[in-house]
């Protein structure tokens, strides 16, 4: 293998490694986004439940729930 072939081989190796690293980073970013989405959905559900509880408490306190 001459110097030109060696340089081409090394460049190909570096490109392949960079692509693999990029793929891994994209996978991690996707996982993080899914986790964040789930957390936001859970927080929204909790807030909705608390708001419903508060509305029921107001109705009970004012006699509107009879």
Buried (B, 14 or more C-beta within 10 A) or exposed (E): EEEEEEEEEEEEEEEEEEEEEEEEEEEEEEEEEEEEEEEEEEEEEEEEEEEEEEEEEEEEEEEEEE
